[in-house]
Amino acid sequence: MSTPPEFLPFALPDTGEEEIAEVTAAIRSGWVTTGPRTKRFEEEFAQFLGDPSLHCMAVNSATAGLHLALEALGIGPGDEVITTTHTFTATAEVVRYLGADVVLVDADPATLCIDVRKIEAAISPRTKAIIPVHYAGLAADMPALLALASAHGLKVVEDAAHALPTTCQGQLIGTLQSEATVFSFYANKTMTTGEGGMVVTRNPELAARIKTMRLHGINRDAFDRFRSRTPAWYYEVVAPGFKYNLTDIAAAMGSAQLAKLPRFLARRQHLASRYKDGLSSLPLVLPVDAPPDDVHAWHLYVIRLDPSARLTRDDLIQELSDRGIGTSVHYVPLHRQPYWRDRYGLRPEMFPCSESAYQSMVSIPLFTAMRDSDQDRVIHALHEILD
Ligand SMILES: *Cc1c(COP(=O)(O)O)cnc(C)c1O
């Protein structure tokens, strides 16, 4: 029997000596929790977005950031928040943390982002906000979504966990006219701090509330306490806040990763275009590109089996696994998850686009540390299975 091929995972972080050096320096400095490196990381992030009027606030996850943004907007019991069924549960769970209710909308059949044409029918007198997700790294239809939100007086919080960096009509996600945008630095995202996130807003009152609530409802953070001229021991608690601050150890890693982001993007774009060339003759629906002059972050490469393919999604995953290739499915839609399904009485036929995508979709390996030869193995395997 031949030896099984080396296992190719579906995603891996890309870290090196730069991250090790930065993290080591943070530890040696003696300041390991939120402090100077977190502040520097926030400044670098604002520079990356290229807009000095933005407030960038580092947090310990995107989930925490979404929770803080909605809390600062005053979302609470009796309110409704609209989002897409085709997402990770974190997008929706934060609405429930605040006692508000989630209204799920189907995905657009081409982009798998929220179908903006289906949002209006989901708006009720209780609706307060919309959370679009830039699925896989492609911007949702933000011009239409922002216009609709403004016509109905609704707030927009962007779940940009996949969208670093993504542009929409030439503008970076994070700089649009929404209330807040939240990025994720989870291990498999386009850059990572292990766990972490960034909330971005141009609204100073929102920023002030988020800064207070990310650290116990204390009106200044620990770092400021030890710098300013009022006594270091004195602080005021103005609300029952959360423990959502990012550590300097994580921020140190973030700085090193952010410096590599342009190279990471170029690598992801290269891999996405090689997949497009290598897979175009197969019975697959390949992901749509960003419009000309826009950037797709290519966080995920999601293929869908064409109805003419003679095997199921589960068979395809098994065949790839037999060849040592890791895959994932993004996502089991929320309307199929027991909690969401049962709380809101959801049925698959209410979400035909998300449902049919879910039945046929597989996320194949796409990460910056993979070699072209690793990718060739995936392309070759798909030809073997599908030709
Ligand atoms: C990863 C992810 C999140 C959560 O990010 P964390 O940083 O792990 O909290 C939220 N929404 C989407 C769409 C994600 O992919």
The ligand as a MOL file (V3000), in Angstrom:
LIG
                    3D

  0  0  0     0  0            999 V3000
M  V30 BEGIN CTAB
M  V30 COUNTS 15 15 0 0 0
M  V30 BEGIN ATOM
M  V30 1 C -15.1660 34.3710 12.7980 0
M  V30 2 C -16.4840 35.0540 12.6600 0
M  V30 3 C -17.0630 35.7600 13.7190 0
M  V30 4 C -16.5440 35.7260 15.1080 0
M  V30 5 O -15.2340 36.1570 15.2330 0
M  V30 6 P -14.4900 35.9170 16.6250 0
M  V30 7 O -13.3160 36.8520 16.5330 0
M  V30 8 O -14.0940 34.4780 16.6700 0
M  V30 9 O -15.4260 36.2900 17.7130 0
M  V30 10 C -18.2230 36.4720 13.4860 0
M  V30 11 N -18.8110 36.4700 12.2720 0
M  V30 12 C -18.3040 35.7790 11.2500 0
M  V30 13 C -18.9930 35.8400 9.9210 0
M  V30 14 C -17.1310 35.0340 11.4100 0
M  V30 15 O -16.6450 34.3200 10.3830 0
M  V30 END ATOM
M  V30 BEGIN BOND
M  V30 1 1 1 2
M  V30 2 1 2 3
M  V30 3 2 2 14
M  V30 4 1 3 4
M  V30 5 2 3 10
M  V30 6 1 4 5
M  V30 7 1 5 6
M  V30 8 2 6 7
M  V30 9 1 6 8
M  V30 10 1 6 9
M  V30 11 1 10 11
M  V30 12 2 11 12
M  V30 13 1 12 13
M  V30 14 1 12 14
M  V30 15 1 14 15
M  V30 END BOND
M  V30 END CTAB
M  END
